[in-house]
Amino acid sequence: SVNLGIDCGTSNKITDAAGRKWVGDGAYIQSGESYTAKNGQDSTILSTLRVFKSKKKNCYNIPGFQGLKVLLRAFFYYGNYDSNSSPPSFDLFFDGNKWTTVQTINDDWIYFEIIYVTKRQNISVCLAQVNPNQFPFISALEVWSLDSNMYNQIDSSHALVLNQRLAYGSSQLIRYPTDPYNRNWKAFRGNGLVSVSNSASSVDVTQTKDVVPPAVMLNAVTTPNTSFKFFYHTSSLPSTQEVPIYLNMYFTEVQDLKPSSDLRRFNVMVDNEVKDVVNPIYQTALETTNADITASSNTQIVLAATSDSTLPPLVSGLELFIISDPLSNSTTNTTDVEGLASLQEGFPVLKEWSGDPCLPAEYPWDWVNCNNETTPRVTSLLLSGYNLNGMLPNFSSLDALQTINLQNNSITGDIPDFLASFPNLTLLDVRDNNFTGYIPKWISEKPNLEFRSSGNSYLCNITCPKPPSKHHVQKWLVGVLSSVIPTLVGAAVIAAVRYWCKCGKSQKKKAKPSDNKAGKSTVTENIQIFALHLIRYIHLFKFILFFKNILEVYIETMILIALQGHLKAQIVRR
């Protein structure tokens, strides 16, 4: 089996008291904020939550379950995390299908559960804001794989939405690890019913196709005698309309009857129509399933003893599901999804959006519009003011685009030619960015295309003269400086030699011919003076080279500024 517990709003890994392993949710979502519930809660799992204060919908993507029948459960504990004592209401979706509307409460946790066969590569769980200032949140998610033969009285095009799961006569909740499939069986005894314990120490459950836990079969409720009927109240179902339901009931005899005198037999009836006749067996669990009926809060589900029964009806367990509408197999066009993925790779800020870009239709991604085809196509990119930085990645696979709005970002580089490939493009808005280069010729040639480009200082119309390139500027500078520098160096060397000669003649006039010692001293001094001045001129030469580098950078900068001014003037005139 493949199982996963996600503790939302934390990065910790823990194992709970039941032995279930939980991981933080960072690998499954990139949006939302982490909070801690302020009101106490026994479960560590429910002490943190992830809150979504932006975007129309926010989605968890959970890989690894494609093609499996799974139990998917979502937990919500408000815990007054925001100190407003105002638990929100919002919509919950799975794989592009409406799951339910979540109405959270202030001081307790709630959960929702469905069973279905996954068909997509990733399980998608999305939360969508419905009311202003009521921010969706989630506390935990569980995905638990089931045996493919379980709950098979409906086809894979529907989901089972849990309404109730009860363990009659039990004194406590039955859950994992007692139920290896991680189902929660709520203990229920009921007014006017008699709780009984099974005299058998174990019950064989292998004949139940949905593998009821043996612990559920160790207790039951019954009526005081055969004249009393057992009524299951359907008040948890909608009151205004009937919905298709999936009803499982589990039975076993709780005592070793005497065949000669004891008989327990009863009818399972829905609104007075007999659906099954049950004769429980000692130490063996039996299951009845009804998946072809509709019910509302006014529907009566009754167990009534047959006329020949000497013992009243009993029941150990019950599962009630609402059968969903046919599940949507639609997803956004694959090539469109690839194009959007390219945008997200090029602009990481867009990775906060996940789940299906176009579905459900009322909650597409904030920056796309889609058409209403069975397999939706993306028709608009609405990316104005999304703080996009860098060059446009290639998203040419989005070939149904009609509108591309990139206004008010910091996108750089040329306007790419792949934008010419969109056959239905009617608006291309690149205003207030940092695009450079020439406006491509195809823009003026594309029929019915409205092009907006103001606010790009270095973007030039195609009729502008071509400015000199940076290479030409550098070549000119090298030519000028290569002729100036040798002249300066040569002048410096000549000046040093002439100075040395002058100093030598002056010293000879002052020295006496008869004084050999003095003559030797004068020669030494002249050599030292020449060396000193040579060093000075070497330093001067180094300074000239340094000045040459600065001069080159300065001249290049001034030329670029002049070219930019020239381009601006051309754009203004256009």
VOGUMAR-276545 format. One line per field, with one value per residue (C-alpha): residue number from 1; residue in three letters; x, y, z. Coordinates in steps of 0.05 Angstrom, whole numbers, plus 5000, padded with zeros to 4 digits. Each point is the difference from the previous one (the first is absolute). Layout:
BEGIN
nr [NUM,...]
rest [ALA,...]
u [X,...]
v [Y,...]
w [Z,...]
END
This chain:
BEGIN
nr [1,2,3,4,5,6,7,8,9,10,11,12,13,14,15,16,17,18,19,20,21,22,23,24,25,26,27,28,29,30,31,32,33,34,35,36,37,38,39,40,41,42,43,44,45,46,47,48,49,50,51,52,53,54,55,56,57,58,59,60,61,62,63,64,65,66,67,68,69,70,71,72,73,74,75,76,77,78,79,80,81,82,83,84,85,86,87,88,89,90,91,92,93,94,95,96,97,98,99,100,101,102,103,104,105,106,107,108,109,110,111,112,113,114,115,116,117,118,119,120,121,122,123,124,125,126,127,128,129,130,131,132,133,134,135,136,137,138,139,140,141,142,143,144,145,146,147,148,149,150,151,152,153,154,155,156,157,158,159,160,161,162,163,164,165,166,167,168,169,170,171,172,173,174,175,176,177,178,179,180,181,182,183,184,185,186,187,188,189,190,191,192,193,194,195,196,197,198,199,200,201,202,203,204,205,206,207,208,209,210,211,212,213,214,215,216,217,218,219,220,221,222,223,224,225,226,227,228,229,230,231,232,233,234,235,236,237,238,239,240,241,242,243,244,245,246,247,248,249,250,251,252,253,254,255,256,257,258,259,260,261,262,263,264,265,266,267,268,269,270,271,272,273,274,275,276,277,278,279,280,281,282,283,284,285,286,287,288,289,290,291,292,293,294,295,296,297,298,299,300,301,302,303,304,305,306,307,308,309,310,311,312,313,314,315,316,317,318,319,320,321,322,323,324,325,326,327,328,329,330,331,332,333,334,335,336,337,338,339,340,341,342,343,344,345,346,347,348,349,350,351,352,353,354,355,356,357,358,359,360,361,362,363,364,365,366,367,368,369,370,371,372,373,374,375,376,377,378,379,380,381,382,383,384,385,386,387,388,389,390,391,392,393,394,395,396,397,398,399,400,401,402,403,404,405,406,407,408,409,410,411,412,413,414,415,416,417,418,419,420,421,422,423,424,425,426,427,428,429,430,431,432,433,434,435,436,437,438,439,440,441,442,443,444,445,446,447,448,449,450,451,452,453,454,455,456,457,458,459,460,461,462,463,464,465,466,467,468,469,470,471,472,473,474,475,476,477,478,479,480,481,482,483,484,485,486,487,488,489,490,491,492,493,494,495,496,497,498,499,500,501,502,503,504,505,506,507,508,509,510,511,512,513,514,515,516,517,518,519,520,521,522,523,524,525,526,527,528,529,530,531,532,533,534,535,536,537,538,539,540,541,542,543,544,545,546,547,548,549,550,551,552,553,554,555,556,557,558,559,560,561,562,563,564,565,566,567,568,569,570,571,572,573,574]
rest [SER,VAL,ASN,LEU,GLY,ILE,ASP,CYS,GLY,THR,SER,ASN,LYS,ILE,THR,ASP,ALA,ALA,GLY,ARG,LYS,TRP,VAL,GLY,ASP,GLY,ALA,TYR,ILE,GLN,SER,GLY,GLU,SER,TYR,THR,ALA,LYS,ASN,GLY,GLN,ASP,SER,THR,ILE,LEU,SER,THR,LEU,ARG,VAL,PHE,LYS,SER,LYS,LYS,LYS,ASN,CYS,TYR,ASN,ILE,PRO,GLY,PHE,GLN,GLY,LEU,LYS,VAL,LEU,LEU,ARG,ALA,PHE,PHE,TYR,TYR,GLY,ASN,TYR,ASP,SER,ASN,SER,SER,PRO,PRO,SER,PHE,ASP,LEU,PHE,PHE,ASP,GLY,ASN,LYS,TRP,THR,THR,VAL,GLN,THR,ILE,ASN,ASP,ASP,TRP,ILE,TYR,PHE,GLU,ILE,ILE,TYR,VAL,THR,LYS,ARG,GLN,ASN,ILE,SER,VAL,CYS,LEU,ALA,GLN,VAL,ASN,PRO,ASN,GLN,PHE,PRO,PHE,ILE,SER,ALA,LEU,GLU,VAL,TRP,SER,LEU,ASP,SER,ASN,MET,TYR,ASN,GLN,ILE,ASP,SER,SER,HIS,ALA,LEU,VAL,LEU,ASN,GLN,ARG,LEU,ALA,TYR,GLY,SER,SER,GLN,LEU,ILE,ARG,TYR,PRO,THR,ASP,PRO,TYR,ASN,ARG,ASN,TRP,LYS,ALA,PHE,ARG,GLY,ASN,GLY,LEU,VAL,SER,VAL,SER,ASN,SER,ALA,SER,SER,VAL,ASP,VAL,THR,GLN,THR,LYS,ASP,VAL,VAL,PRO,PRO,ALA,VAL,MET,LEU,ASN,ALA,VAL,THR,THR,PRO,ASN,THR,SER,PHE,LYS,PHE,PHE,TYR,HIS,THR,SER,SER,LEU,PRO,SER,THR,GLN,GLU,VAL,PRO,ILE,TYR,LEU,ASN,MET,TYR,PHE,THR,GLU,VAL,GLN,ASP,LEU,LYS,PRO,SER,SER,ASP,LEU,ARG,ARG,PHE,ASN,VAL,MET,VAL,ASP,ASN,GLU,VAL,LYS,ASP,VAL,VAL,ASN,PRO,ILE,TYR,GLN,THR,ALA,LEU,GLU,THR,THR,ASN,ALA,ASP,ILE,THR,ALA,SER,SER,ASN,THR,GLN,ILE,VAL,LEU,ALA,ALA,THR,SER,ASP,SER,THR,LEU,PRO,PRO,LEU,VAL,SER,GLY,LEU,GLU,LEU,PHE,ILE,ILE,SER,ASP,PRO,LEU,SER,ASN,SER,THR,THR,ASN,THR,THR,ASP,VAL,GLU,GLY,LEU,ALA,SER,LEU,GLN,GLU,GLY,PHE,PRO,VAL,LEU,LYS,GLU,TRP,SER,GLY,ASP,PRO,CYS,LEU,PRO,ALA,GLU,TYR,PRO,TRP,ASP,TRP,VAL,ASN,CYS,ASN,ASN,GLU,THR,THR,PRO,ARG,VAL,THR,SER,LEU,LEU,LEU,SER,GLY,TYR,ASN,LEU,ASN,GLY,MET,LEU,PRO,ASN,PHE,SER,SER,LEU,ASP,ALA,LEU,GLN,THR,ILE,ASN,LEU,GLN,ASN,ASN,SER,ILE,THR,GLY,ASP,ILE,PRO,ASP,PHE,LEU,ALA,SER,PHE,PRO,ASN,LEU,THR,LEU,LEU,ASP,VAL,ARG,ASP,ASN,ASN,PHE,THR,GLY,TYR,ILE,PRO,LYS,TRP,ILE,SER,GLU,LYS,PRO,ASN,LEU,GLU,PHE,ARG,SER,SER,GLY,ASN,SER,TYR,LEU,CYS,ASN,ILE,THR,CYS,PRO,LYS,PRO,PRO,SER,LYS,HIS,HIS,VAL,GLN,LYS,TRP,LEU,VAL,GLY,VAL,LEU,SER,SER,VAL,ILE,PRO,THR,LEU,VAL,GLY,ALA,ALA,VAL,ILE,ALA,ALA,VAL,ARG,TYR,TRP,CYS,LYS,CYS,GLY,LYS,SER,GLN,LYS,LYS,LYS,ALA,LYS,PRO,SER,ASP,ASN,LYS,ALA,GLY,LYS,SER,THR,VAL,THR,GLU,ASN,ILE,GLN,ILE,PHE,ALA,LEU,HIS,LEU,ILE,ARG,TYR,ILE,HIS,LEU,PHE,LYS,PHE,ILE,LEU,PHE,PHE,LYS,ASN,ILE,LEU,GLU,VAL,TYR,ILE,GLU,THR,MET,ILE,LEU,ILE,ALA,LEU,GLN,GLY,HIS,LEU,LYS,ALA,GLN,ILE,VAL,ARG,ARG]
u [5000,5020,4983,5016,4984,5013,5003,4983,5036,5063,5065,5004,4997,4963,4969,4933,4974,4967,5066,4983,5057,4990,5044,4999,4964,5057,5010,4928,4983,5037,4948,4966,5023,5013,4962,4992,4931,4992,4946,5027,4992,5022,5025,5069,4981,4944,5042,5025,4964,5013,4960,4989,4990,5013,4980,4931,5022,5060,5016,5039,5031,5012,5037,5005,4927,4981,4951,4989,4935,5013,4969,5013,4987,5008,5001,4982,5011,4991,5025,4989,5070,4985,4968,4937,4954,4973,5007,4997,4961,5031,4997,5040,5018,5036,5028,4959,4935,4959,5007,4961,4991,5038,4967,5051,4982,5035,5017,5003,5030,4963,5022,4974,5014,4990,5017,5015,5046,5054,5011,5049,5075,4991,4944,4979,4966,4979,4970,4963,4978,4925,4988,5041,5048,4984,5066,5003,5045,5016,5031,5016,4992,5001,5003,4992,4998,4944,4993,4972,4941,4976,4938,4992,4924,5010,5047,5063,4965,4970,5026,4971,4994,4997,4938,5005,5039,4976,5021,4936,5006,5074,5024,5057,5022,5028,5056,5070,5035,4938,4974,5060,4965,5000,4924,4970,4940,4962,4973,4924,4949,4937,4939,4950,5049,5033,5076,5024,5069,5018,5012,5050,5072,5010,4958,5019,4994,5028,4931,4991,5025,5015,5042,4965,5048,4987,4996,4936,4967,5013,4942,4930,4935,4932,4928,4966,4958,4974,4944,5048,5034,5069,4999,5062,4990,5023,5000,5071,4975,4974,4929,4981,5014,5015,5071,5028,5029,5045,4979,5041,4974,5038,4968,5021,4964,5025,4982,5001,4926,4961,4974,4939,4973,5038,4996,5024,4977,4982,4988,5041,4950,5006,4935,4961,5033,5036,5072,5031,4981,5054,5011,5063,5052,5038,5075,4992,4990,4949,4996,4942,5009,4949,5027,4938,4957,4990,4987,4990,4995,4928,5018,4987,5050,4971,5018,4937,4994,4965,4936,5035,5059,5006,5055,5002,5043,5072,5056,5075,5023,4976,5031,4960,5029,4971,5017,5032,4981,5042,5072,5032,5052,5017,5066,5029,5030,5067,5040,4971,5022,5070,5001,4978,5053,5053,4975,5004,5071,5021,4964,5002,4950,4947,5014,4952,4944,4987,4943,4963,5007,4930,4958,4953,4975,4980,5070,5055,5068,4999,5042,4967,4934,4975,4945,4943,5021,4998,5075,5010,5051,5035,4979,5031,5062,4985,5068,4997,5037,5025,5072,5029,5075,5043,4990,4937,5004,4971,4926,4982,4960,4945,4975,4928,5021,4960,5026,5070,5004,5071,4993,5036,5054,5076,5006,5065,5028,4971,4927,5006,4979,4962,4944,4987,4977,4934,4947,4944,5040,4962,5035,5073,5013,5073,4996,5043,5054,5074,4996,5057,5017,4954,4925,4995,4973,4948,4962,4981,4984,4954,4927,4954,5056,4999,5071,5016,5072,5008,5044,5058,5057,5045,4949,5005,4954,5023,5012,5054,5071,5046,5047,5074,5014,5040,5055,5009,5005,5053,5039,5000,5024,5057,5022,5001,5034,5051,5025,4999,5033,5066,5008,4992,5048,5053,4996,5010,5062,5032,4986,5034,5063,5006,4993,5056,5046,4988,5013,5066,5028,4982,5038,5062,5006,5000,5052,5076,5042,5054,4951,4991,4961,4950,4993,4981,4949,4969,4990,4967,4954,4980,4983,4958,4964,4986,4973,4956,4970,4992,4959,4957,4987,4983,4948,4975,4994,4959,4956,4990,4979,4952,4972,4993,4954,4958,4996,4977,4944,4979,4997,4962,4949,4989,4990,4948,4963,5000,4973,4944,4980,4999,4954,4952,4996,4983,4945,4970,4999,4965]
v [5000,5073,5046,5072,5048,5075,5046,5068,5063,4966,4969,4948,4924,4964,4934,5006,4958,4952,4988,5040,5039,5073,5047,5076,5028,5040,4949,5003,5074,5066,5050,5019,5019,4957,5013,4967,4988,5040,4958,4935,4935,4931,4981,5026,4993,5051,5052,5032,5022,5032,5062,5028,5075,5010,4968,4974,4929,4966,4927,4942,4953,4930,4951,4924,4976,4998,4943,4981,4998,5047,5028,5075,5038,5075,5028,5071,5030,5076,5006,5076,5007,5072,5021,5021,4944,4999,4930,5006,4964,4980,4949,4935,4965,4935,4987,5057,4975,5035,4961,5042,5069,5001,5036,5000,5009,5038,4948,4932,4965,4971,4955,4979,4934,4971,4934,4998,4974,5049,5012,5057,4999,5042,5005,5073,5029,5073,5051,5059,5064,5014,5059,5064,4997,4927,4967,4925,4957,4927,4962,4931,4954,4924,4954,4925,4948,4948,4931,5007,4953,5044,5044,4974,5004,5065,5012,5042,5060,5018,5014,4980,5060,4976,5020,4954,4940,4969,4944,4982,4981,5019,5044,5033,5023,4943,5022,4983,4954,4961,5016,4990,5043,5060,5008,5035,4963,5045,4966,5003,4970,5042,5014,4943,4949,4943,4993,4929,4968,4940,4937,4978,5021,5010,5008,4978,5061,4969,4995,5075,5030,5066,4968,5025,5000,4942,5049,5030,4932,4988,5046,5016,5034,4968,5019,4977,4948,4979,5050,5058,5022,5028,5068,5030,5075,5033,5071,5010,4996,5061,5020,5034,4945,4926,4979,4933,4962,4940,4963,4945,4964,4946,4945,4940,4958,5018,4935,4926,4988,4936,4981,4965,5062,5062,5037,5070,5023,5070,5044,5059,5050,5068,5039,4935,4965,4937,5001,4941,4944,4986,4937,5015,4945,4991,5016,5022,5070,5014,5063,5029,5055,5044,5046,5011,5043,5074,5030,5065,5019,4975,4930,4943,4944,4946,4931,4961,4929,4950,4967,4935,5032,4988,5051,5074,5030,5022,5036,5008,5050,5048,5042,5053,5036,5050,4979,5059,5026,4970,5021,5046,4966,5066,5036,5061,4987,4965,5046,5060,4970,4992,5073,5024,4956,5035,5068,4975,4975,5067,5041,4961,5048,4965,4932,5018,4980,4925,4953,5001,5069,5002,4953,5005,5053,5049,4998,5005,5026,5075,5017,4958,4999,4936,4981,4953,4940,4931,5002,5074,5044,5059,5062,5057,5013,5056,5013,5075,5019,4931,5022,4959,5008,4975,4978,4969,4924,4965,4984,4990,4937,5045,5007,5019,5066,5062,5048,5007,5055,5008,5073,5029,4948,5000,4954,5009,4981,5003,4988,4926,4976,4940,5049,5005,4927,5012,5000,5031,5053,5067,5037,5001,5049,5008,5069,5023,4947,4998,4972,5020,4996,5010,4988,4939,5010,4946,5043,5050,4945,4959,5016,5023,5003,5057,5013,5043,5015,5067,5003,4959,5051,4958,4970,5031,5000,4960,5064,5026,5004,4947,5030,4983,4937,4995,4963,5060,5048,4957,4995,5076,5009,4951,5036,5068,4977,4957,5062,5045,4954,4987,5074,5015,4945,5022,5071,4977,4960,5057,5048,4953,4993,5074,5014,4950,5032,5069,4978,4967,5064,5042,4954,5000,5076,5000,4945,5012,4960,4984,4972,4927,4981,5055,4978,4930,5027,5044,4940,4960,5058,5007,4926,5005,5062,4967,4938,5042,5038,4936,4970,5063,4994,4926,5020,5054,4947,4956,5059,5012,4927,5006,5064,4965,4947,5051,5043,4939,4984,5073,5010,4935,5020,5069,4968,4952,5057,5038,4939,4991,5072,4990,4940,5037,5058,4952,4967,5067,5022,4935]
w [5000,4989,5058,5016,5057,4990,5059,4971,5022,5026,4976,5055,4993,5056,5017,5037,5057,4950,4964,4938,4969,4981,4960,4991,4940,4968,4944,4978,4997,4990,5023,5065,5070,5060,5065,5068,5030,5064,5032,5028,4961,5023,4931,4982,4927,5007,5038,4935,4938,4932,4983,4930,4998,4925,4934,4981,5013,5031,4987,5029,4949,5026,4954,5004,4999,4927,4983,5073,5041,5057,5063,5001,5064,5016,5071,5021,5069,5005,5072,4997,4969,4980,5066,4962,5024,4929,4968,4924,4946,4934,4943,4996,4935,4981,4930,4971,5031,5054,5065,5049,5032,5065,5057,5056,5074,5055,5052,4967,4940,4941,4943,4931,4966,4930,4967,4926,4946,4981,4925,4999,5012,5063,5050,5003,5062,4991,5047,4970,5034,4995,5046,5010,5059,5013,4986,4985,5044,5011,5058,4971,4941,4997,4939,5012,4945,5003,4969,4929,5017,5057,4989,4929,4993,4960,4942,5001,4970,5067,5070,5067,5046,5072,5039,5061,5023,5066,5047,5037,5073,5004,5056,4961,4931,4958,4953,4976,5017,5020,4931,4953,4947,5047,5002,5061,5030,5048,5062,5003,5048,4993,5042,5008,4973,5038,4994,4999,4998,4959,5040,4947,5010,4926,4937,4929,4954,4937,4969,5002,4935,5033,5055,5063,5059,5048,5058,4970,5002,5074,5019,4975,5017,4999,5018,5065,4964,4931,5000,5000,4936,4992,4965,4970,4998,4935,5027,4975,4928,4962,5017,4935,4950,4996,4983,4977,5059,5012,5063,5034,5062,5039,5041,5043,5052,5069,5035,4985,4987,5011,4930,5030,5035,4978,4935,4981,4932,4977,4940,4977,4974,4967,5002,5012,4941,5020,4974,5037,5047,5052,5041,5041,5011,5064,4995,4927,4973,4945,4957,4961,4948,4967,4947,4956,5045,5013,5068,5038,5073,4997,4976,5049,5004,5044,5028,5017,5026,4955,5025,5016,5037,5074,5010,4983,4944,5014,4964,5014,4948,4947,4944,4963,4939,4951,4929,4964,4932,4944,5010,4951,4958,4968,5010,4968,4932,5009,4956,5036,5066,4972,4978,5068,5032,4957,5026,5071,4989,4970,5054,5066,5032,4958,5032,5057,4953,4995,4984,4935,4968,4971,5043,5034,4952,5054,5031,4947,5018,5014,4939,4946,4964,4968,4951,5015,4958,5031,5000,5017,4963,5029,4962,5041,5041,5048,5032,5012,5064,5020,5014,4942,4991,4944,4928,4973,4997,4939,5012,4927,5016,5027,4928,5018,5031,4980,5053,5030,5053,5029,5022,5060,5012,4992,4939,4961,4932,4930,4983,4981,4931,5028,5017,4925,5000,5037,4945,5041,5037,5001,5058,5019,5058,5021,5029,5059,4996,4981,4930,4954,4926,4941,4995,4955,4930,5009,5050,4948,4950,5046,4985,5056,5051,5050,5024,5062,5016,5035,5062,4970,4996,4956,4953,4930,4941,4939,4959,5047,4971,5027,5053,5000,5038,5064,4960,4955,5059,5032,4935,4992,5072,4990,4937,5033,5064,4963,4963,5060,5051,4961,4988,5074,5019,4949,5024,5072,4982,4960,5056,5050,4956,4987,5074,5016,4948,5027,5070,4979,4966,5060,5047,4954,5002,5075,5009,5001,4949,5052,5049,4977,5062,4988,4927,5020,5048,4947,4952,5056,5017,4927,4994,5064,4975,4932,5034,5046,4941,4960,5057,5001,4926,5007,5052,4952,4946,5046,5016,4926,4989,5060,4971,4932,5031,5036,4937,4959,5049,5005,4924,4991,5053,4968,4932,5028,5034,4935,4963,5052,4992,4925,5006,5048,4951,4944,5041,5020,4927,4981]
END
